[in-house]
Amino acid sequence: MSRVAVLLCACALDALLGDPYAMPHIIRWIGSLITLAERVVRRLFAPTPQGERLAGAVLVAAVLSVSAAAALLVLRLASAVSPWLGFVVQTFVCYQMLAARQLAIEAGKVYRALRDEGLEAARVAVSMIVGRDTQALDEAGVTRAAVETVAENASDGFVAPLLFMAVGGPLAGVLYKAVNTMDSMVGYKNDAYRHLGTVAARLDDVCNWLPARVTGALMCAVAPLVGLDGRGAWRVMWRDHARHASPNSGWPEAACAGALGVRLAGPASYFGKVVDKPTIGYDLRPIEAEDIVRANRLLAGCACAALVVALVLAWATTMAGR
């Protein structure tokens, strides 16, 4: 039952605190490790496609090994000192793997900027949470970017790490977030990372295959409970999930689009280049700033449902282990 208690406490901390900027954070440490590892492997391997792919594989192995060793050492030492200290450290580690509250906070900043400060402030706010170019976005473009971010990150920011931790404890959560962070830092298809980031991107796709689909299904299930269109969510998810370039992100994004009754995705600019992406969802009405609030409501409902699933998994895994 300790894993169940750890997950409950971790989710409660995430809901109450989010990720205060002043707090030391494991994900930032992993990010620093990735930056250092990238610098080293680029020096060790030839700047050819084959050399960079090999460098990327070594980077992934090094980051996962160091992250696992550090996490295991801290967890073991804490448990050796005291079972209660072990519980506290496990809870803190699991809490830092979750980001539902912070995701809602950052999306809320975009909404308030649109409502109170104007388009330029909203462009700055949304640039903090998206990878696309935001300088030329209109109000609909800013809103669409924020909603898409909430939908996509519901999986890798909350549901996926929660499910990994339910089955494998804090260590599994750390390893998942290490993979996910590598993908976000080196998994680009540009000139700098097209080959170096291949292994990290493929591993992230594998790790998120099931959680993304679970997230989409949970969004569809809870949509009517939070005042959104459940039938539309199911219909659009099944019809449009494959329109996303990612094999995983399309599931929650399509579910969200259907629940809101709006059209997401479409052409977007990245690093000055326009990418002509297919649209997702029905264009039943123009997207509006209030859709950010609705997306956050869907995120909250999905997070609650995911917690129930995770608690059942944690209990079942513990019983099976015994």
N, C-alpha and C positions, 0 to 999 in steps of 0.2 A: 504493500500500500504506500510505501514511501515515495515511489515514482509518481503515483497519482497525486499525493500531497505536494510534491515538488512542482508538478505542472500547474496545479491549481494556484499555488503561491506565485509562480513565475508569471502566469497570465494576469493575476491580480495586480502585480507590480507593473506590468506593461500597461494595463488599463489605467492605472492611477498615475504613473510617472512618465510614460513614454520614454524618450531617450534624452535626458537633460544634456545640453552641450558640454557642460563643465565636468560631467562624470567620465572618468576613464572608461574606454569601451574596448572590448575584445575585438570587435570587427575592425576598428581603426588600427589595432596592433597587427591584425592579420593583413590589412592593407599595406602597412609599412613593411611587413615581411615580404609581401608580393613584390613591392617596388624594389627592395634590396635583391631578391632572388632574380628578378628580371634583369637588373643591372649586371649581375654576376654571369648569368647564362649567355647574355649577349656578348660578353667578352670571351666566353669559353668556346662558343660554336660559330662556325662560319655563317656569314650573312647571306646564305643561299636558301631557297625554299626547303630543301631537305634538312639543312643545318638548323634552320629556325624551327621546323617541326620537332626535331630532336630536342632543341633547347626548350621548347614549350612543354614537352613531356617531362624533362628533368625539372623544370620549374614546378609543375603540378606535383610531382613526387616529393620534391623538397618541401614545398609549402604544406602539403598534407602531413608529411612525417613530423615536421617541427610543430605544427599546430596540435597534432594528436599527442605528441610526447609532452608538450607543455601542459596541455589540458589534463592529461592523465596524471602527471606529476602533482599538479595542484590539487586535483580531486582526491588522489590517494593520500597525500599529506594531510589534508583537512580532515578526512575520515579517520586517519590514524590518531590525530590529536583528540578528536571528540566526535561521536556520532552527530551531535547537534551542530557542531561546526561544519561537518560534512554536509549536513542537510542545508545549512545556510549557503555554503559555497555552491552546491549543486543548483539551488534555487536561483542564485544570482547569475550563474552561467546561463541557465535556461532562459532567464528573464532577458539577458542581453542578446539572445538569439532571436527575439521576437520584436516586431516593429509595427504592429497594427495601429497602436495609439499614435506613434510618431507620423506614420503615413497619413492618418486622418488629420493630424495637426498641420502638416505641411500643405495638404490639399485645402484645408480650411483657410490658410493664409492666402491662397490664390483666390478663393471665393470672397474673402473680406476685401482684398485689394480690388477686385472687380466691382464690388458693391460700393466701397467707400473712397478709394484712392484713384481709380482710373486705370486705363488700359496699360500705360507704361509701367506702373507699379505692379500690375498683374503679370506682365511679361517677365519682370525681374523675379517675382515670386515663383512662377512656374519653371523658370530656368534652373531653379535649385533642385528640381525633382525630375527633370526630363533630360534626355540626351540630344534632342533635336534643337535646331536653331529657333529662337523665340522672338528675335528682333522684329520680324515682320508679321507676326501673328495678329489676327483681329480678335475680337472678343470671343467669337465662336471657336477659333483655333486655340486660344488659351484654355477655354473651358474643356474642349475636346481632349487636349493634352493632359489636363489634370485628371479627368475622368478615366482616361486610358491608363494612366499611371496607377491610380487607385485599384483598378481592376486587375492589371497584370501583377502588381506587387502584393496583392492579397494572398497570392500563392507563395512566392518565394520570400515574402516578408513576414508571413505568419503561418499559413497552413502547412507549408512544406517543412520548415524547421520543427514545428509542433509535432507533426506526424513522425519525423525522424527521431525526435526525443522520446516520443511515446514508446517507440519500439526499442531504441538503443540507448536511451538516457542522454545526459549532457554531452558526452563525447561524440555521439552521432550528430547532435545538433551543431557542435563546433566544426566537425568535418563537412557537414552540408554547407554551412555558411562560408567555409573556406573555399569550397568549390564555387559557390554562387558569387563570392566576392572576386575570385579570379576571373570568372566569366565577365563580370561587370567592368573589370579593369583591363583585361587583355583579350577578351573574346570578340573583338571587332573585326569586320571584314574590310578594313582599310589597308593601305600600303604598309603601315607599321606593324599590324598585328594579324594580317591575313593568314600567315603560316604559324607564327609564334603562338597565337591564341587558339589554334585548332583543337588541341587536346582538351584544354579547359572548357571550350564551348561545347564540345561533344559530351564531355562528362557531365556538364550542367544539364544538357538536354536529357540525358539518361536519368539523372537524379530527380528531375522535375516532371518526368513523364506521368507518373501516377498522381502526385500532388496537384498538378495543374488540372487534371480531369476531375479529381475530387473537389477542388475549389469551384470549378464551373458547376458541378452538380449541386453543391451546397448553396451556391448563389441562386440557382433556379429554385431550390426547395424553400429557401427562406424569403424569396422575393415577395410572395403574397403577405408574409408576416410583417414586412416593413413597408407595406403600402405600394408595392411595385407589381409589375406584370409577370407572374410566374410562367404562364403559358407562353408568352412572348419570349421569355428568357430561354426556355427549353427549345422553342422553335428556332430561334436565331443561333443558339449554341450549336445545334446539330447541323444547321445549314451552312454557317459561316466560319466555323472554327478553323477550317483549313485555309482560309484566305489570309491568315497571318503568316509572315515569313518564318516565325518560330513554330516548331512542332508542338509547343506547349502553351504559349501565351494566348493563342487564339481562343482557347476554351473559356477562361474567365472573362476575357474581353468581350467575346461574343455573348456570353450569358449576361454581362452587365448591359451591353447595348440593347439586348432584347428586353431586359427588365425595365430599362428606362424608356424604351420606345424611340431611340435616337440612332443616328448613323455615326459610327466612329471610324477611326483610321482614315484612309485616303492619302493623297500626296503629302509629303512632309520633307523639310530640308534638314540635312545633316552635314555639318562641316562645309556648308556652302553648296552642297549638291542636292538637288531635288530627287527624292525617291518616290516613284509613282506606285504607291501601295494600294491594293484593292480596298474598297470600303467594307465595313462590317455593320450589319443591322439594317432595319427598315427606317426610312426617312419619314416617320410618321408626323414629326413636328420639328421645328428648329431647336437645336440644342441651346440651353440657357444656363446662366450661372448657377441657378438653383439645382441643376443636375449634379453639381459637385457635392452639394449637401445630400442629395439622394444617393449618390454613389457611396458616400461615407456611411450612410445608413445601411446600405447593402453590405458594406464591408463589416460593420459591427455585427449584423445578423449572421454573416458567414463565419466570423470569428467565434461567435458563441456556439454555432453548430459544430465547427471544427474542434472546439474544446471538448464537446461531448464525445465526438468520435475518438479523439485522442485519449480521453480518460478510459474509454472502453478498451482501446488498444493497449494502453499501459497496464490496465488490470489483467487483461487476457495474457499479455506477454509475461507478466510477473507470475501468474498462476502456472503458465506453461513451463517457466523456468524452474519452478518449485517441483 
